Amino acid sequence: MNLDISIDFRKKEIQKFLIDEKDSNRNYQQNFDIPSGFELKDEELDSRINPNPSQTEEIPFLVTKRFAVEQALGDYDHHDCEVNSPKTRKGIIKIQEARTQILNLNCSYYLLLKSDLNQSVIDECRRLFNLYNATDNPNIEDWILNNANQEINSSMFKVISTMTLEKVGDIPTSRNKAQEEALYEKYCRDRETRSVEVDINNDNTRIPYSDWVKDSRLGLIELDSKIYIEPEENSNVQDVDDPEDINVARQIGQEITDVIIDLDCKKDPGVKPYTKKILTLLRWPEFKIEWKRKTIKIGCSKITIVYPKLYTRTVSLVLYAHYVVPTNLGLIIRSALEKCAIVSALQGGVAGVVMGNLPVAIAVFQTSFKICMEEYLLSCIYPSLLLLKNKSEWGGVLKTHHNNGYK
């Protein structure tokens, strides 16, 4: 009789239990199937919890928080993080916070009996089931058969085991809020420290980010949060040896635009790439989840656990603007001006309207001319943004109070 159990924290139902903060959802028990021909006749009489001490594990997970960057439209009055009204929203920033939930892991055992047993056999099976001690007798089936007072065979009963999870503590514990703290340091008054340094590159001069935030009348407000175990991967950020190396950024930018650029633009008139460093963010914390497997023993059951393990690291982020423009941009602009002037004046009946209503004709011409110029000028211009970060080793594993065999 196999009483081994497996518990996989990748399952959505277990993750949902783990992150649910309702007081009513304190315990989780695995479901089990009852084989054909057997019954759980009385759950109270035919079940028992492993009497040995339970195993304690601290399971990490992440919370994604959304913040809105807002800009004051009138006089700038910065109340801690939030700017005064009237204001407009400029964008959304997502950050992560690491939390943990301590769980007691234990086993529950169930006695399943054949449907057609008489009461004396049922009573004897129950008596032996409740007397069984896993510490002294690892095989429950053999023990029941060897200690029965009447004829009992292995076809009459089955013992199955399931995993029980019990939350310890009121709410999950916040273990690492480094990203949120870094964000507040950039956007909030009286929170500036040197743990995060951000500069803006503007005409080869470095402006402290906090000054730029103030000059731009920016503020920050928290919107909502979403809890999950495995973080989303940001495939738009590339790891490099030196994110400050402009040549590396230029090469990566060229590789990206080479894929999307029109072949006709490469041939005639040809294009020239440009790369400009925009922003440098030092010491930005990151998180990563890896899934590990281990085996523990509780009572007479070996339990295989697939659990999340949280790693941290600190990186430098550098933002670049990369764009390609036609080599002979000046000639293209002059040619576009001539073509658009003629086309815009002739299309939509502008020439005919001129004779009767010159102001209307001018308005139609101006709109048509701007659209025409955009089409000509943007046809071989490809702007893009690159975000590079330095390659660094993942370490600083989140230390747990109850790691019990984490490796």
C-alpha positions in Angstrom: 0.0 0.0 0.0 1.6 3.2 -1.2 1.1 6.2 1.1 3.5 8.5 -0.6 2.1 12.0 -1.5 3.1 14.8 -3.9 2.3 18.5 -3.5 2.9 20.9 -6.3 2.7 24.7 -5.6 2.5 25.3 -9.3 -1.1 24.2 -9.2 -3.5 27.1 -9.5 -5.8 25.9 -6.7 -3.0 25.7 -4.2 -1.7 29.2 -5.3 -5.2 30.6 -4.9 -5.3 29.2 -1.3 -1.8 30.5 -0.6 -2.5 34.1 -1.5 -6.1 34.3 -0.2 -6.1 36.5 2.9 -9.6 35.7 4.0 -9.9 34.3 7.6 -12.3 31.6 6.4 -9.7 30.1 4.1 -7.1 28.9 6.5 -6.8 25.2 5.5 -6.3 23.3 2.3 -6.6 19.6 1.8 -5.9 17.6 -1.3 -8.8 15.8 -2.9 -8.6 12.1 -3.4 -10.5 9.5 -5.4 -12.3 6.5 -3.9 -11.7 3.3 -5.8 -14.6 1.4 -7.2 -16.2 -1.0 -4.7 -14.9 0.9 -1.6 -16.5 3.5 0.6 -15.6 6.2 3.1 -18.3 5.0 5.4 -17.9 7.6 8.2 -15.5 10.5 7.7 -15.2 11.2 11.4 -14.6 7.6 12.4 -12.5 6.6 9.3 -10.0 9.5 9.2 -7.1 10.6 11.3 -4.4 13.2 11.2 -0.8 12.2 11.5 0.1 12.5 15.2 3.7 13.4 14.6 4.9 17.0 14.5 4.0 18.7 11.2 6.5 20.1 8.8 6.7 23.9 8.6 7.5 25.6 5.3 7.7 29.3 4.4 6.5 29.8 0.8 7.5 32.9 -1.1 5.3 34.7 -3.7 5.2 38.1 -5.3 2.8 41.0 -5.4 2.6 43.2 -8.5 1.6 46.7 -7.6 0.5 49.3 -10.2 1.4 53.0 -9.8 0.2 55.9 -11.9 2.7 58.7 -12.8 0.7 61.9 -12.8 1.6 65.4 -14.0 0.2 68.6 -12.4 -1.4 70.9 -15.0 -1.3 74.0 -12.9 0.9 75.2 -10.1 3.1 72.3 -8.8 2.3 71.4 -5.2 3.8 68.0 -4.2 2.2 66.4 -1.2 4.6 63.6 -0.3 4.1 61.5 -3.5 0.9 62.8 -5.0 0.6 66.0 -7.0 -2.3 68.5 -6.7 -5.2 68.8 -9.1 -5.8 69.5 -11.9 -3.5 66.8 -13.2 -3.2 64.2 -16.0 -2.0 60.7 -16.1 1.3 60.1 -17.9 1.8 56.4 -17.6 1.6 53.2 -15.5 4.5 51.6 -13.6 4.5 48.0 -12.3 6.7 46.9 -9.4 7.0 43.8 -7.3 7.0 43.1 -3.6 8.1 39.7 -2.1 5.9 38.2 0.6 5.9 34.8 2.3 3.3 32.6 3.9 4.2 30.1 6.6 2.4 26.8 6.3 2.2 23.7 8.5 2.3 20.6 6.3 0.7 17.4 7.6 -0.8 14.2 6.5 -4.4 12.9 6.9 -5.2 9.2 6.5 -8.5 7.7 5.4 -9.7 4.2 5.9 -11.7 3.0 2.8 -13.7 -0.2 3.3 -15.4 -2.6 1.0 -19.0 -1.9 0.5 -20.3 -5.4 1.6 -18.4 -5.9 4.9 -20.3 -6.9 8.0 -20.2 -4.7 11.1 -17.8 -6.8 13.1 -15.1 -6.6 10.4 -15.7 -2.8 10.0 -15.3 -2.3 13.7 -12.0 -4.4 13.8 -10.6 -2.5 10.8 -11.4 0.8 12.5 -9.9 -0.3 15.8 -6.6 -1.2 14.2 -6.6 1.9 12.0 -6.7 4.1 15.0 -4.1 2.1 17.0 -1.6 2.2 14.2 1.7 4.0 15.0 3.7 5.0 12.0 6.9 5.5 14.0 7.2 1.9 15.1 5.6 0.3 12.1 6.2 1.9 8.7 3.8 -0.4 6.7 0.2 0.2 7.9 -1.2 -2.6 5.7 1.1 -5.3 7.2 0.5 -4.1 10.7 -3.3 -4.3 10.4 -3.1 -7.8 8.9 -0.7 -9.0 11.6 -2.6 -7.6 14.5 -6.2 -8.4 13.5 -8.3 -10.4 16.0 -10.4 -12.0 13.2 -9.9 -12.9 9.6 -9.2 -9.8 7.7 -7.4 -9.7 4.3 -6.0 -6.9 2.2 -8.9 -6.9 -0.2 -11.3 -5.6 2.5 -9.7 -2.2 3.0 -7.4 0.5 1.7 -5.7 3.3 3.5 -4.9 6.4 1.5 -3.1 9.6 2.6 -3.6 13.2 1.6 -1.7 16.4 2.2 -3.1 19.1 4.6 -1.8 22.7 4.5 -2.6 25.1 7.4 -1.7 28.8 7.3 0.3 30.1 10.3 -0.2 33.7 11.3 -2.8 36.3 10.3 -1.6 37.5 7.0 1.4 36.9 4.6 4.6 38.6 5.7 6.2 41.3 3.6 9.8 40.2 3.1 11.3 42.6 0.4 9.8 45.9 -0.7 13.0 47.2 -2.3 11.4 48.0 -5.7 8.6 50.0 -4.1 11.1 51.9 -1.9 13.2 52.6 -4.9 10.2 54.0 -6.7 9.2 56.2 -3.8 12.7 57.5 -3.6 12.4 58.8 -7.2 9.0 60.4 -7.0 8.3 61.3 -3.3 9.5 64.1 -1.2 11.6 63.5 1.9 12.4 60.0 0.9 15.5 60.5 -1.1 18.4 58.2 -0.3 21.5 57.1 -2.2 20.3 53.5 -2.4 18.9 54.4 -5.8 20.6 56.9 -8.2 18.9 58.0 -11.3 20.1 60.5 -13.8 18.7 62.0 -17.0 21.1 62.6 -19.9 20.3 65.8 -21.6 22.7 67.4 -24.1 25.6 65.5 -22.4 24.8 67.0 -19.0 23.5 64.8 -16.2 20.5 66.1 -14.3 19.5 64.4 -11.1 16.3 62.5 -11.6 14.6 64.1 -8.6 15.2 67.5 -10.1 13.7 66.4 -13.4 10.6 65.0 -11.6 10.2 68.4 -9.9 10.7 70.4 -13.0 8.3 68.2 -14.9 5.7 68.5 -12.1 5.4 64.7 -11.7 3.9 62.7 -8.8 3.0 59.1 -8.0 -0.2 57.4 -6.8 -0.8 53.7 -6.1 -3.6 52.1 -8.1 -4.0 48.4 -7.2 -2.1 45.2 -6.7 -2.2 41.6 -8.0 -0.8 38.6 -6.2 0.9 35.7 -8.0 3.7 33.3 -7.4 5.7 33.3 -10.7 6.7 36.8 -12.0 6.1 37.9 -15.5 9.2 37.9 -17.7 10.1 41.2 -19.3 11.4 40.1 -22.7 12.1 43.7 -23.8 15.0 44.1 -21.4 18.3 42.6 -22.5 21.2 41.5 -20.3 24.6 42.7 -21.4 28.1 42.9 -19.9 28.1 46.7 -19.8 24.8 48.6 -20.3 26.7 51.9 -20.4 28.6 50.9 -23.5 27.1 53.0 -26.3 28.5 50.6 -29.0 26.7 47.6 -27.4 23.4 49.6 -27.5 24.0 50.7 -31.1 24.6 47.1 -32.2 21.5 45.8 -30.5 19.4 48.7 -31.9 20.7 47.9 -35.3 19.8 44.3 -35.0 16.3 45.2 -34.1 15.7 47.7 -36.9 17.3 45.4 -39.5 14.4 43.0 -38.9 11.6 45.6 -39.4 13.1 48.1 -41.8 11.8 48.2 -45.4 14.3 46.7 -47.8 13.7 49.6 -50.3 14.9 52.1 -47.6 18.2 50.1 -47.2 18.8 50.3 -51.0 17.7 53.7 -51.9 18.3 56.2 -50.3 20.0 54.1 -47.6 19.7 54.7 -43.9 22.0 55.8 -41.0 21.5 54.7 -37.4 21.7 56.9 -34.3 21.7 55.9 -30.7 21.2 58.3 -27.7 21.5 57.5 -24.0 18.4 58.8 -22.2 18.4 57.6 -18.7 20.6 55.6 -16.3 19.1 53.8 -13.3 21.6 52.4 -10.8 20.9 49.7 -8.2 17.5 48.5 -9.3 16.3 45.3 -7.4 14.9 42.3 -9.3 13.3 39.1 -8.3 13.2 35.6 -9.9 11.3 32.4 -9.0 12.8 29.0 -9.6 10.9 25.8 -9.0 12.7 23.2 -6.8 11.8 19.7 -5.7 12.5 17.9 -2.4 11.3 14.9 -0.4 10.4 15.0 3.2 8.9 12.3 5.5 5.8 12.8 7.7 4.6 9.8 9.6 4.6 6.8 7.2 4.4 9.0 4.1 7.1 10.3 1.9 6.1 13.6 0.5 7.5 15.1 -2.7 7.2 18.9 -2.7 7.5 21.1 -5.8 8.0 24.6 -4.3 9.0 28.1 -5.4 12.3 29.5 -4.4 12.9 33.3 -4.6 16.2 34.8 -5.7 17.1 38.5 -5.8 19.7 40.6 -7.5 20.5 44.3 -8.1 21.1 45.6 -11.6 21.8 48.8 -13.4 19.3 49.8 -16.1 20.2 52.1 -19.0 17.5 53.5 -21.4 18.5 54.4 -25.0 16.6 55.9 -27.9 17.6 54.2 -31.2 16.5 55.4 -34.6 17.5 55.2 -38.3 16.9 57.9 -40.8 17.5 58.2 -44.6 21.1 59.1 -45.4 20.1 62.0 -47.7 17.4 63.3 -45.4 17.9 66.9 -46.6 17.1 66.0 -50.2 14.2 63.9 -49.2 12.7 66.7 -47.2 13.0 69.2 -50.1 11.5 66.6 -52.5 8.7 65.9 -50.1 7.9 69.6 -49.7 7.5 70.0 -53.5 5.4 66.9 -54.0 3.2 67.5 -51.0 2.6 71.1 -52.0 1.3 70.1 -55.4 -0.7 67.0 -54.3 -2.3 68.8 -51.3 -3.3 71.8 -53.5 -4.9 69.6 -56.1 -6.6 66.9 -54.0 -10.0 67.3 -52.4 -11.0 70.1 -54.8 -8.8 72.7 -52.9 -8.0 74.5 -56.2 -11.7 74.9 -56.9 -12.5 76.1 -53.4 -9.8 78.8 -53.5 -11.9 80.8 -56.0 -14.9 80.9 -53.7 -13.6 80.6 -50.1 -9.9 81.2 -49.6 -9.8 80.6 -45.8 -11.5 77.2 -46.1 -9.1 76.3 -48.9 -6.1 77.2 -46.7 -7.3 75.1 -43.8 -7.9 72.1 -46.0 -4.5 72.5 -47.7 -2.7 72.8 -44.4 -4.2 69.6 -43.0 -3.6 67.7 -46.2 0.0 69.0 -46.5 0.9 67.9 -42.9 -0.5 64.4 -43.5 1.4 64.1 -46.8 4.7 65.2 -45.2 4.3 62.7 -42.4 3.8 59.9 -44.9 6.9 60.8 -46.9 9.2 61.5 -43.9 8.2 58.6 -41.7 8.5 56.0 -44.5 12.2 55.4 -43.8 12.4 56.5 -40.2 12.3 53.8 -37.5 12.4 55.0 -33.9 12.8 52.6 -31.0 13.7 52.4 -27.3 16.2 49.9 -25.8 16.5 49.0 -22.1 19.7 47.3 -21.2 20.8 45.9 -17.9 24.1 44.5 -16.7 24.6 40.7 -16.4 24.8 39.8 -12.7 24.5 36.7 -10.7 21.3 35.8 -9.0 21.9 35.5 -5.3 20.6 36.9 -2.0 18.2 34.0 -1.7 15.3 35.1 0.4 16.1 33.7 3.9 13.2 32.0 5.5 12.5 31.4 9.2 11.5 27.8 8.5 13.5 26.5 5.5 13.4 22.8 6.6 15.6 21.4 3.8 15.5 24.1 1.2 18.5 23.8 -1.0 
